[in-house]
């Protein structure tokens, strides 16, 4: 039998395609996180974000920005017409309805599914994804079928889910029992069931999870521990660690919402947040985005890029601000102006993005100069 005949037989019996033809092998779409800096650590490109048709996990301690970033992704996906429907699997009762109303999102496109246990969550998520996989396959197999159902799912949160048995024992047997790894096993099974369903449906899954500190650890680690077993670590295409950064009493930029008046020092108007990629299948992991969340105006899309723009030579740091030669030579620009003025960034943003992608992509072709800059970025992050 000739080689081509063998290949055709295998292709017919298994449904295989070349990796370039396969609609499941590569990520071609992304959902904007709302921040250039967060998009950059997720994909290496400021214009991308969360990969469509894959599992992305956001985890961290309380008030570290997890649910807010997921809400921004939902809002951007709907406003940019990337999805037709959103399913929010809610185990905490903390869905940001008011945020969506304020942002003018069509609430009829967001479906709320309360889940009270791991078993209930697993059944409902698998039911939704089985229907989405079926619809996706029908769309791909029939060229005349225009009903491509584009969906985005959010699980908030993975860490809050408990096993039915533990709850039932407490209610019916008047006793509480140790978990003994039951919850982790059930969650691992759920994630194994979802992994390829997410890919084959092309319906993105954003998982929000909790971090916990290990009091028995001998050495402090930059990477926090994630709740719920190892299954979610294996299943995730991207894992984004979220942290709330301590704000010093002298840090007037963050205490006063980027105002310089000393009269307002001590008036807390936002959170300083740090996002760190623990795992990344799109670009190199272990890069950090540190941004400021203003309680009134939200996250500036440029905040978090400034330090690296200095390292790459697009900005110069001077006393009291910055200089951008591509905008106005030798004219001092304040931090407040820099995070709000589009015209400054338009003069170098795409060149910055090209160089940033070259540093962060999985490749051995970067120059020694860019390797040195990457090392400097990581050293700064560790500080």
C-alpha positions in Angstrom: 0.0 0.0 0.0 1.3 3.4 -0.9 2.1 6.0 1.7 -0.6 8.4 0.5 -3.2 5.7 0.6 -2.2 4.9 4.2 -2.4 8.5 5.2 -5.8 8.9 3.6 -7.1 5.8 5.4 -5.9 7.0 8.7 -7.3 10.5 8.0 -10.7 9.0 7.1 -10.9 6.7 10.1 -9.7 9.2 12.7 -10.8 12.5 11.3 -7.3 13.8 11.5 -6.1 17.0 9.7 -2.8 18.7 9.3 -2.0 20.9 12.2 -2.3 24.0 10.0 -5.8 23.0 8.8 -7.1 21.9 12.2 -9.6 24.3 13.8 -8.7 23.0 17.2 -4.9 23.1 17.2 -4.2 26.8 17.3 -5.6 30.0 19.0 -6.5 32.7 16.5 -8.8 35.0 18.6 -8.3 36.7 21.9 -10.6 38.6 24.4 -9.3 42.0 25.6 -8.7 42.1 29.4 -9.2 45.9 29.4 -5.5 46.6 30.1 -2.6 46.7 27.6 -0.2 45.5 30.3 -2.3 42.5 31.3 -2.9 41.6 27.7 0.9 41.7 27.2 1.7 39.2 30.0 -1.1 36.9 28.8 0.0 36.8 25.1 3.1 39.0 24.6 0.9 41.4 22.6 -0.9 44.4 24.0 -3.8 44.0 21.6 -4.7 40.4 22.4 -5.7 39.0 25.9 -7.4 35.8 27.0 -7.2 33.0 24.4 -10.5 32.1 22.8 -11.4 28.4 23.0 -9.1 27.7 25.9 -9.2 27.6 29.7 -7.7 30.6 31.5 -7.4 30.7 35.3 -7.2 33.9 37.4 -6.3 33.2 41.1 -5.2 35.1 44.1 -6.2 36.3 47.6 -9.3 38.3 48.3 -9.6 41.8 46.7 -6.8 41.1 44.2 -8.8 42.0 41.1 -9.8 38.5 39.8 -13.5 39.0 39.4 -13.1 42.5 38.0 -10.7 41.4 35.3 -13.1 38.6 34.3 -15.9 41.1 34.2 -13.9 43.3 31.9 -13.3 40.4 29.6 -17.0 39.6 29.5 -17.8 43.2 28.8 -15.2 43.5 26.1 -16.3 40.2 24.4 -19.9 41.4 24.3 -19.1 45.0 23.2 -16.7 43.8 20.5 -19.3 41.3 19.2 -17.0 38.3 19.9 -19.7 36.3 21.7 -23.4 35.8 21.4 -24.0 34.5 24.9 -22.2 34.4 28.3 -22.8 31.7 31.0 -21.7 32.6 34.5 -21.5 29.7 36.9 -21.8 31.3 40.3 -20.8 29.6 43.5 -20.4 32.7 45.6 -23.4 34.9 44.8 -21.0 37.7 43.8 -21.9 38.4 40.1 -21.1 42.0 39.2 -24.6 42.9 37.8 -24.3 46.6 38.6 -20.9 46.8 36.7 -22.5 45.3 33.6 -25.5 47.7 33.8 -23.2 50.7 34.2 -21.1 49.6 31.2 -24.2 49.3 29.0 -23.9 45.6 28.4 -26.9 43.7 27.1 -27.9 41.7 30.2 -30.1 39.4 28.2 -27.0 37.9 26.7 -25.6 37.0 30.2 -27.0 33.8 31.7 -26.6 33.2 35.5 -26.3 29.6 36.7 -26.0 29.2 40.5 -24.1 26.1 41.6 -24.0 24.9 45.2 -21.6 22.0 45.0 -18.8 20.5 42.9 -21.1 17.7 41.6 -23.8 20.2 40.6 -21.3 22.5 38.9 -19.7 19.6 37.0 -23.1 18.4 35.7 -24.3 21.8 34.6 -21.0 22.9 33.0 -20.7 19.6 31.1 -24.3 19.9 29.9 -23.7 23.4 28.6 -20.4 22.4 26.9 -21.8 19.3 25.3 -24.5 21.4 23.6 -21.9 23.9 22.5 -19.6 21.2 21.1 -22.5 19.7 19.2 -23.4 23.1 17.7 -19.8 23.8 16.8 -19.4 20.5 15.0 -22.6 21.1 13.0 -21.4 24.5 12.0 -17.9 23.2 10.9 -19.4 20.2 9.0 -22.0 22.2 7.1 -20.7 25.1 4.9 -24.2 26.5 4.6 -24.8 26.6 8.3 -24.5 30.2 9.6 -25.5 29.4 13.2 -22.1 29.6 14.7 -22.9 29.9 18.5 -20.1 31.9 20.1 -20.0 31.5 23.9 -17.9 32.6 26.9 -18.2 30.8 30.2 -17.1 32.1 33.6 -16.8 30.0 36.8 -16.7 32.2 39.9 -15.4 30.6 41.9 -13.6 27.2 41.7 -12.2 27.5 45.2 -15.7 28.0 46.8 -17.1 24.7 45.6 -17.5 21.9 48.2 -18.5 18.3 47.7 -22.2 17.3 48.3 -21.1 14.6 50.7 -19.5 17.0 53.1 -22.6 19.2 53.2 -25.0 16.3 53.4 -23.1 14.8 56.3 -23.2 18.1 58.2 -27.0 18.5 57.6 -28.3 14.9 57.8 -25.8 13.2 60.1 -25.2 16.2 62.4 -21.4 16.0 61.9 -18.7 17.4 59.9 -16.0 15.2 58.2 -12.6 15.9 56.9 -12.4 16.4 53.1 -9.6 13.7 52.8 -9.0 14.8 49.2 -12.5 14.2 48.0 -13.1 17.7 46.8 -9.8 17.8 44.9 -10.6 14.4 43.2 -14.1 15.7 42.1 -12.6 18.9 40.8 -9.9 17.1 38.9 -12.5 14.9 37.2 -14.5 18.0 36.3 -11.5 19.8 34.7 -10.5 16.6 32.8 -14.0 16.5 31.4 -14.0 20.1 30.4 -10.5 20.4 28.8 -11.2 19.2 25.3 -14.9 20.3 25.4 -13.7 23.9 25.8 -11.3 23.5 22.8 -13.9 21.6 20.6 -16.6 24.1 21.3 -14.3 27.2 20.9 -16.1 28.5 24.0 -13.6 30.2 26.3 -13.7 29.3 30.0 -12.5 31.8 32.6 -12.0 30.2 36.0 -11.6 32.3 39.1 -9.9 30.5 41.9 -8.5 31.2 45.4 -4.9 31.3 46.6 -3.8 30.2 50.0 -0.6 30.6 52.0 1.3 27.6 53.2 2.3 28.3 56.8 4.6 25.2 56.7 6.7 26.4 53.8 10.3 26.7 54.6 10.9 29.5 52.0 8.7 32.2 50.7 7.7 31.8 47.1 6.7 34.3 44.5 4.1 31.7 43.2 1.2 31.3 45.6 -0.6 28.0 46.2 -3.8 27.4 44.3 -6.9 25.7 45.8 -8.6 22.7 44.3 -6.0 20.1 43.3 -3.7 19.8 40.3 -6.4 19.3 37.6 -6.9 23.0 37.0 -3.2 23.6 36.6 -3.0 20.9 33.9 -6.1 22.1 32.1 -5.4 25.8 32.0 -3.8 27.3 28.9 -2.9 30.4 30.9 -2.7 30.9 34.7 -2.7 34.5 35.9 -1.8 35.1 39.6 -3.4 38.2 41.0 -2.1 40.2 44.0 -3.1 43.3 45.8 0.0 45.4 46.5 0.6 47.2 49.8 0.4 51.0 49.2 2.7 53.1 51.3 1.4 56.2 53.1 3.8 58.4 51.1 2.7 57.0 47.7 0.6 60.0 46.7 -0.1 58.8 43.1 -2.1 55.9 44.4 -3.5 57.4 47.6 -5.0 60.3 45.8 -6.0 58.9 42.4 -3.0 60.2 40.6 -3.4 63.7 42.0 -0.3 65.5 43.2 -1.8 67.7 45.9 -0.4 66.9 49.4 -3.7 67.9 50.9 -5.1 64.6 49.8 -2.4 62.3 51.1 -4.0 59.5 53.0 -7.2 59.6 51.0 -7.4 56.1 49.5 -9.0 56.0 46.1 -7.9 52.7 44.6 -6.0 49.5 44.6 -2.5 48.8 43.3 -2.7 45.3 41.6 0.0 43.0 40.3 -0.6 40.3 37.7 1.9 37.5 37.1 1.7 34.6 34.6 2.5 31.4 36.4 1.8 29.3 33.3 1.5 30.4 29.7 1.3 28.3 26.5 1.2 31.4 24.2 4.3 33.3 25.2 7.0 33.1 27.9 5.6 32.9 31.5 6.9 34.7 34.6 6.2 38.3 33.4 4.5 40.8 35.6 2.0 43.6 35.0 1.5 46.1 37.8 -1.5 48.4 37.4 -3.5 50.9 39.4 -7.3 50.4 39.8 -9.0 53.7 40.5 -12.3 53.2 42.2 -13.9 55.9 40.0 -12.3 55.6 36.6 -11.1 52.0 36.6 -7.8 50.8 35.1 -5.9 53.0 32.7 -5.1 50.9 29.6 -1.5 52.3 29.5 -0.7 51.9 33.2 1.8 49.0 33.7 3.7 49.7 30.5 5.7 52.6 31.7 8.6 50.8 33.4 9.2 48.6 30.4 8.9 51.5 28.0 11.7 53.1 29.9 13.8 49.9 29.7 13.2 49.6 26.0 14.3 53.3 25.5 11.0 54.8 24.4 10.7 56.9 27.6 13.3 58.5 29.8 12.8 58.9 33.5 13.6 62.3 34.9 13.0 64.1 38.2 9.2 64.5 38.6 8.2 62.7 35.4 9.3 61.4 32.0 10.6 62.6 28.6 9.3 61.1 25.4 11.4 62.3 22.4 9.0 60.9 19.9 6.3 63.2 21.3 7.9 66.4 22.5 11.6 66.4 22.8 13.0 67.4 26.3 9.4 68.2 27.5 8.7 66.8 30.9 5.5 64.7 31.1 3.9 63.8 34.5 2.8 60.3 35.4 -0.8 61.4 35.4 -0.6 62.8 31.9 1.3 59.7 30.7 -1.4 57.2 31.7 -4.2 59.3 30.2 -2.9 60.9 27.0 -3.4 58.7 23.9 -1.3 61.1 21.7 1.9 60.4 23.6 1.6 56.6 23.2 0.5 56.8 19.6 4.0 58.0 18.7 5.8 54.8 19.8 3.2 52.2 21.0 3.4 49.9 18.0 7.2 49.9 18.0 7.1 49.2 21.7 4.7 46.3 21.1 6.9 44.8 18.3 10.0 44.8 20.5 8.0 43.5 23.4 6.7 40.5 21.4 10.2 39.7 20.2 11.3 39.5 23.8 8.4 37.5 25.1 7.7 35.0 22.3 8.9 31.4 22.6 12.0 31.6 20.4 15.8 31.4 20.5 16.3 34.1 17.9 16.3 37.1 20.2 19.5 39.3 20.3 21.8 39.4 23.3 20.6 43.0 23.8 16.9 41.8 24.1 17.9 38.9 26.3 19.6 41.4 28.7 16.4 43.5 28.8 14.3 40.4 29.5 16.7 39.6 32.4 16.3 43.2 33.7 12.5 42.9 33.6 12.5 39.7 35.5 14.9 41.1 38.1 12.7 44.1 38.6 9.7 41.8 39.0 11.4 39.8 41.7 12.1 43.0 43.6 
